[in-house]
Amino acid sequence: MKHITIIEDDIGLNNGIALALKREDITFFQLYRLGDFQPSEPTDLIILDINLPDGNGFDFLRKLRQNSDVPVIILTANDLETDEVTGLELGADDYITKPFSLMVLRARIDKVLKKSNSSVNNVYTDDTYSFDFDKMEFSVNGSSAELSKTEQKLLRLLIQNKGQTLSRDLLVDRIWTDGADYVDENALSVTVGRLRKKLNAADQIQTVYGIGYVWRAE
């Protein structure tokens, strides 16, 4: 299931996008102001207007890119070439001007999500870590690390949403999906502790007290 956040103050357009593009594998979070966005809510894609009641979408995108690489499609009436260049330089994955075709928007969404899946969700590398989730191969400074299925699920969620705080409830719901009626409340804490130890990742897997956990990229 993919989660798409729409930040668009035109209520009719916001509702129209969500209704027209709704399907079984996508859910939409509909927001109407920049201030309604909660970084702790994981999202796979943001559809972002530029001119919003409480701020400018470019400023929002600039701040977002300081700690998150979640895909962003700008959807705006600003059709100046300079605005498009600004949006792309700030890190937008696509730029669509109004009026637009819903079929085109759907195709652009699918393209961005597909690119995100192939480049981020399956393989992650940095100066210290190499994670290949398809091959189930994980290494720290070149040394192999053996992870359980549960630890792999947790790591994948954190990597997919790096820079975003994931709540404990969401992690429990996503990791323990076997239909169990009861999951010990300490199970997540134990799994986090084991994963930190195996990956020597105390600095990367950080606790956000009262909320949950976040992967802080180097």
KOLFINU-526418 format. One record per residue (C-alpha): z negated, x, y; residue number from 0. Coordinates in steps of 0.001 Angstrom, whole numbers, plus 524288, in hexadecimal, padded with zeros to 5 digits. Each point is the difference from the previous one (the first is absolute). Layout:
% KOLFINU-526418
<pt w="Z" u="X" v="Y" n="NUM"/>
...
//
This chain:
% KOLFINU-526418
<pt w="80000" u="80000" v="80000" n="0"/>
<pt w="803EB" u="80533" v="80D56" n="1"/>
<pt w="7F87D" u="7FCC0" v="80C5B" n="2"/>
<pt w="807A6" u="7FF39" v="80CB4" n="3"/>
<pt w="7F94A" u="7FEC9" v="80D2D" n="4"/>
<pt w="80751" u="7F900" v="80AE8" n="5"/>
<pt w="7FB51" u="802EC" v="80DDD" n="6"/>
<pt w="807B8" u="7F670" v="8085A" n="7"/>
<pt w="7FA9B" u="7F734" v="80AC6" n="8"/>
<pt w="80AF9" u="7F5F4" v="7FF0A" n="9"/>
<pt w="7F96F" u="7F66B" v="7F6AB" n="10"/>
<pt w="80CB3" u="7F965" v="7FC25" n="11"/>
<pt w="806BB" u="80CD7" v="7FCDD" n="12"/>
<pt w="7F413" u="8053F" v="7F8F6" n="13"/>
<pt w="7FF45" u="7F3CE" v="7F778" n="14"/>
<pt w="80EAE" u="7FFE4" v="7FE14" n="15"/>
<pt w="8003A" u="80DE7" v="7FACC" n="16"/>
<pt w="7F4C9" u="7FD67" v="7F6AB" n="17"/>
<pt w="805F5" u="7F354" v="7FAF4" n="18"/>
<pt w="80E03" u="804CD" v="7FEF7" n="19"/>
<pt w="7FCBC" u="80CBC" v="7F92A" n="20"/>
<pt w="7F4CF" u="7FB51" v="7F77F" n="21"/>
<pt w="8015C" u="802FB" v="7F19B" n="22"/>
<pt w="7F748" u="8023E" v="7F442" n="23"/>
<pt w="7FEE1" u="80EBB" v="801AD" n="24"/>
<pt w="7FD10" u="7FFD0" v="80EAB" n="25"/>
<pt w="7F4C6" u="7FA89" v="80802" n="26"/>
<pt w="7FFD6" u="7FFCB" v="80ECF" n="27"/>
<pt w="7F491" u="80256" v="80932" n="28"/>
<pt w="80377" u="7F93B" v="80CC1" n="29"/>
<pt w="7FA38" u="805E3" v="80C5A" n="30"/>
<pt w="802ED" u="7FC77" v="80E17" n="31"/>
<pt w="7F91E" u="80AE2" v="8077D" n="32"/>
<pt w="7FE7C" u="80E9A" v="7FDFB" n="33"/>
<pt w="7F147" u="7FE37" v="8005F" n="34"/>
<pt w="800B6" u="7F779" v="7F3CC" n="35"/>
<pt w="80494" u="80B89" v="7F7C3" n="36"/>
<pt w="7F575" u="8055E" v="7F710" n="37"/>
<pt w="80287" u="80DBE" v="7FAC9" n="38"/>
<pt w="7F6F5" u="7FD10" v="7F497" n="39"/>
<pt w="8097F" u="7F5AE" v="7FAF3" n="40"/>
<pt w="80A14" u="806ED" v="7F785" n="41"/>
<pt w="80E36" u="7FCED" v="802EC" n="42"/>
<pt w="80CC7" u="804DF" v="7FA5C" n="43"/>
<pt w="8081C" u="7FD67" v="80C35" n="44"/>
<pt w="7FDFD" u="7FBE8" v="80E2C" n="45"/>
<pt w="809FB" u="7F7DD" v="8077E" n="46"/>
<pt w="7FCB8" u="80325" v="80E1F" n="47"/>
<pt w="803DB" u="7F9BE" v="80CE1" n="48"/>
<pt w="7FFB1" u="808B1" v="80C11" n="49"/>
<pt w="7FBF2" u="7F6BA" v="80AE2" n="50"/>
<pt w="7F31C" u="7F9DC" v="7FBF7" n="51"/>
<pt w="7F585" u="7F8FD" v="807F7" n="52"/>
<pt w="7F5C6" u="80A9D" v="7FEA0" n="53"/>
<pt w="80826" u="80C5E" v="80000" n="54"/>
<pt w="80C73" u="8075A" v="7FD2C" n="55"/>
<pt w="8051B" u="801C4" v="7F233" n="56"/>
<pt w="8042C" u="80DF5" v="802DE" n="57"/>
<pt w="7F1FB" u="803A3" v="80375" n="58"/>
<pt w="7FB49" u="7F959" v="7F396" n="59"/>
<pt w="809FB" u="80775" v="7F7D2" n="60"/>
<pt w="7FC7F" u="80CF6" v="80660" n="61"/>
<pt w="7F1A2" u="7FDF2" v="7FCA8" n="62"/>
<pt w="8031C" u="7FB0B" v="7F241" n="63"/>
<pt w="807D9" u="80C30" v="7FCCC" n="64"/>
<pt w="7F446" u="808AF" v="802D9" n="65"/>
<pt w="7FA2E" u="7FC7B" v="7F2CA" n="66"/>
<pt w="8094C" u="7F715" v="7F89B" n="67"/>
<pt w="80DFF" u="80081" v="7FB2A" n="68"/>
<pt w="800ED" u="7F19E" v="7FC3B" n="69"/>
<pt w="80E30" u="7FBBB" v="80216" n="70"/>
<pt w="802D5" u="7F8EF" v="80CD8" n="71"/>
<pt w="80BBA" u="7F7BD" v="803CD" n="72"/>
<pt w="800D5" u="7FD37" v="80E8A" n="73"/>
<pt w="8051E" u="7F252" v="802DF" n="74"/>
<pt w="8020C" u="7FDFF" v="80E7E" n="75"/>
<pt w="80830" u="7FA6A" v="80AFA" n="76"/>
<pt w="8007E" u="80D92" v="80623" n="77"/>
<pt w="80E1A" u="803BF" v="7FD48" n="78"/>
<pt w="800E3" u="80C2A" v="80869" n="79"/>
<pt w="80461" u="80C23" v="7F8BA" n="80"/>
<pt w="7F4D7" u="807A1" v="80623" n="81"/>
<pt w="7F618" u="7F66F" v="7FA48" n="82"/>
<pt w="805FA" u="80152" v="7F27F" n="83"/>
<pt w="7FF98" u="80ECE" v="800EC" n="84"/>
<pt w="7F1DC" u="7FF6B" v="8048E" n="85"/>
<pt w="7FC1D" u="7F753" v="7F49C" n="86"/>
<pt w="8068E" u="808A0" v="7F5E0" n="87"/>
<pt w="7FA89" u="80C76" v="805F3" n="88"/>
<pt w="7F24E" u="7FA2C" v="7FF78" n="89"/>
<pt w="80196" u="7FDEE" v="7F16F" n="90"/>
<pt w="805DE" u="7F278" v="7FE11" n="91"/>
<pt w="807D3" u="7FED7" v="7F36D" n="92"/>
<pt w="80996" u="7F63D" v="805C1" n="93"/>
<pt w="80308" u="7F924" v="80CDB" n="94"/>
<pt w="8059F" u="7F233" v="80080" n="95"/>
<pt w="8032B" u="7F8B7" v="80C77" n="96"/>
<pt w="7FF0E" u="7F158" v="80242" n="97"/>
<pt w="80712" u="7F74C" v="7FD12" n="98"/>
<pt w="80184" u="80465" v="7F1FF" n="99"/>
<pt w="80432" u="7FB00" v="7F2B6" n="100"/>
<pt w="7F530" u="7FCEE" v="7F645" n="101"/>
<pt w="808E5" u="8051B" v="7F53D" n="102"/>
<pt w="80135" u="80CDB" v="80736" n="103"/>
<pt w="7F148" u="80096" v="80216" n="104"/>
<pt w="7FD9C" u="7FD95" v="7F188" n="105"/>
<pt w="80989" u="80ACD" v="7FC68" n="106"/>
<pt w="7F996" u="80968" v="80991" n="107"/>
<pt w="7F280" u="7FC96" v="7FA99" n="108"/>
<pt w="80470" u="80251" v="7F209" n="109"/>
<pt w="80625" u="80CFC" v="803D5" n="110"/>
<pt w="7F3B7" u="804DA" v="806E0" n="111"/>
<pt w="7F715" u="7FBA1" v="7F4EA" n="112"/>
<pt w="808D0" u="80652" v="7F5D4" n="113"/>
<pt w="80012" u="80CC0" v="80789" n="114"/>
<pt w="7F13E" u="7FF66" v="80164" n="115"/>
<pt w="7FE30" u="7FD8A" v="7F17B" n="116"/>
<pt w="80879" u="80B6C" v="7FBEE" n="117"/>
<pt w="7FB22" u="809E1" v="809D8" n="118"/>
<pt w="7F191" u="7FCD8" v="8011D" n="119"/>
<pt w="7FADD" u="7F7C1" v="7F4F9" n="120"/>
<pt w="804BC" u="807E0" v="7F453" n="121"/>
<pt w="7FEBA" u="80E1C" v="80472" n="122"/>
<pt w="7F6A6" u="80632" v="809B0" n="123"/>
<pt w="7FF28" u="80E4B" v="80398" n="124"/>
<pt w="7F959" u="8081F" v="80A68" n="125"/>
<pt w="7FAEF" u="80DE0" v="800EE" n="126"/>
<pt w="7F542" u="7FD23" v="7F618" n="127"/>
<pt w="803F4" u="7F46E" v="7F7A3" n="128"/>
<pt w="80B6E" u="7FBCD" v="7F7AD" n="129"/>
<pt w="7FF9E" u="7F247" v="7FA37" n="130"/>
<pt w="80AF8" u="7FA1F" v="7F7DD" n="131"/>
<pt w="7FBB8" u="7F251" v="7FC66" n="132"/>
<pt w="80BD9" u="7FCFC" v="7F782" n="133"/>
<pt w="7FDF0" u="80C1C" v="7F795" n="134"/>
<pt w="7F120" u="7FEEB" v="80144" n="135"/>
<pt w="7FF43" u="80E4C" v="8040A" n="136"/>
<pt w="7F5C1" u="80412" v="809DE" n="137"/>
<pt w="7FCAB" u="80D8E" v="804E7" n="138"/>
<pt w="7F701" u="80682" v="809D9" n="139"/>
<pt w="80447" u="80D4C" v="80523" n="140"/>
<pt w="80918" u="800F7" v="7F45F" n="141"/>
<pt w="7F58B" u="7FCDA" v="7F5DF" n="142"/>
<pt w="801A6" u="7F3BA" v="7F7D8" n="143"/>
<pt w="7F630" u="7F4E3" v="8015A" n="144"/>
<pt w="7FE1E" u="7F5CB" v="7F560" n="145"/>
<pt w="7FDBC" u="7F26B" v="8059D" n="146"/>
<pt w="7FC5D" u="7F38F" v="7F8FD" n="147"/>
<pt w="80844" u="7F3C4" v="801C2" n="148"/>
<pt w="7F5C5" u="7FA61" v="8092C" n="149"/>
<pt w="7FF8A" u="80C7C" v="80813" n="150"/>
<pt w="80ED8" u="7FFFD" v="800D3" n="151"/>
<pt w="7FFFE" u="7F1FB" v="80502" n="152"/>
<pt w="7F5F9" u="80363" v="80A5D" n="153"/>
<pt w="80737" u="80C42" v="8043D" n="154"/>
<pt w="80CF7" u="7F8EF" v="800D9" n="155"/>
<pt w="7FA43" u="7F565" v="808B8" n="156"/>
<pt w="7F9E6" u="80A23" v="808F6" n="157"/>
<pt w="80C87" u="807F5" v="800CF" n="158"/>
<pt w="8088E" u="7F40B" v="80231" n="159"/>
<pt w="7F740" u="7FC5E" v="80B6B" n="160"/>
<pt w="7FC00" u="80D76" v="804C4" n="161"/>
<pt w="7F9D1" u="7FF7D" v="80D56" n="162"/>
<pt w="7FC32" u="7F1C1" v="7FDF2" n="163"/>
<pt w="7F262" u="7FBE8" v="7FBEF" n="164"/>
<pt w="80015" u="7F7AC" v="7F3AC" n="165"/>
<pt w="7F49B" u="7F6CE" v="7FE03" n="166"/>
<pt w="7F7B3" u="800C6" v="7F3C7" n="167"/>
<pt w="80364" u="7F1E9" v="7FC75" n="168"/>
<pt w="80E8C" u="802B1" v="800D6" n="169"/>
<pt w="7FEFA" u="80C5B" v="7F7D2" n="170"/>
<pt w="7F80A" u="7F931" v="7F57E" n="171"/>
<pt w="809C0" u="7F4C7" v="7FFBC" n="172"/>
<pt w="80BD4" u="8090C" v="7FF12" n="173"/>
<pt w="7FA5B" u="809AE" v="7F637" n="174"/>
<pt w="7F943" u="7F70C" v="7F65B" n="175"/>
<pt w="80AF4" u="7F650" v="7FDAE" n="176"/>
<pt w="7FD73" u="7FD92" v="7F1A0" n="177"/>
<pt w="7FA41" u="7F298" v="8025E" n="178"/>
<pt w="7F207" u="80453" v="7FDF0" n="179"/>
<pt w="7F662" u="7F624" v="80550" n="180"/>
<pt w="7F659" u="80A5C" v="8042B" n="181"/>
<pt w="8015B" u="80DCB" v="8050E" n="182"/>
<pt w="7F3A3" u="807E1" v="80226" n="183"/>
<pt w="7FE3D" u="80229" v="80E94" n="184"/>
<pt w="7FDFB" u="80E87" v="7FD96" n="185"/>
<pt w="80CC8" u="8019E" v="7F895" n="186"/>
<pt w="807D2" u="80303" v="80C35" n="187"/>
<pt w="7F610" u="809B4" v="80546" n="188"/>
<pt w="7FFBC" u="80707" v="7F2EC" n="189"/>
<pt w="80EE1" u="8008A" v="7FF6B" n="190"/>
<pt w="800DD" u="80532" v="80DED" n="191"/>
<pt w="7F5EB" u="80A69" v="7FCDF" n="192"/>
<pt w="80736" u="8047B" v="7F3D9" n="193"/>
<pt w="80D0C" u="8005D" v="8070B" n="194"/>
<pt w="7FA60" u="807FC" v="80B2E" n="195"/>
<pt w="7FA5A" u="809BD" v="7F66A" n="196"/>
<pt w="80C51" u="80162" v="7F7C8" n="197"/>
<pt w="8089B" u="801E8" v="80BF3" n="198"/>
<pt w="7F616" u="80761" v="8083C" n="199"/>
<pt w="8032B" u="7F595" v="80A20" n="200"/>
<pt w="7F34B" u="7FD3E" v="80711" n="201"/>
<pt w="806E1" u="80251" v="80CFB" n="202"/>
<pt w="80BCE" u="7F7B8" v="7FC70" n="203"/>
<pt w="7F96A" u="7F42E" v="7F9AF" n="204"/>
<pt w="7F6BC" u="7FBD9" v="80AB5" n="205"/>
<pt w="7F636" u="7F4F4" v="80011" n="206"/>
<pt w="800DA" u="7F685" v="80B51" n="207"/>
<pt w="7F24C" u="7FA9E" v="7FF9B" n="208"/>
<pt w="7FEF1" u="7F160" v="7FEEB" n="209"/>
<pt w="80E8A" u="7FE99" v="7FD1B" n="210"/>
<pt w="805B3" u="80891" v="7F551" n="211"/>
<pt w="807EF" u="80C7F" v="7FE6B" n="212"/>
<pt w="80B71" u="8070D" v="80622" n="213"/>
<pt w="808A5" u="80B9D" v="7FC5F" n="214"/>
<pt w="80093" u="8092F" v="80B9B" n="215"/>
<pt w="80C23" u="8086D" v="7FF2A" n="216"/>
<pt w="7FEA9" u="80E4B" v="80389" n="217"/>
//
